[in-house]
Amino acid sequence: MKKTLIIGASTDPSRYSYKAAHMLKRFNHDIVNVGIKRGEVADVEIEKPNEIHSDIDTITLYIGPDLQSQYHDYIVETNPKRVIFNPGTENDELVNLLNAHNIEPVEACTLVLLSTGQY
């Protein structure tokens, strides 16, 4: 299974990051929730981007480009195999940074990838 770090995790059930956390768990993927508010999603606490996780396969983004720059170093240091840019999170600057560090950028929807068996 692909351990996935969710940037922009939210305790709000109407948010796509919330839905993705639950769907990832349902498909037996371990998750790490990273966000600005306290709480838990899919029985996993939301943490601040302080701890660098060395075992992450995928980062899935649920924050817009205007907030992403504060996560650039965190993403690169985490060194995932890929970063999924969910709709509305596309960012050429971050794509170029990922490419420079041999991290695959993927423009897709995590929910669709999971539900179609392409995750």
Secondary structure, DSSP 4 states (H G I P E B T S, - for coil): ---EEEET--S-TTSHHHHHHHHHHHTT--EEEE-SS--EETTEEEE-TTSPPS--SEEEE-S-HHHHGGGHHHHHHH--SEEEE-TT---HHHHHHHHHTT-EEEES-HHHHHHTT--
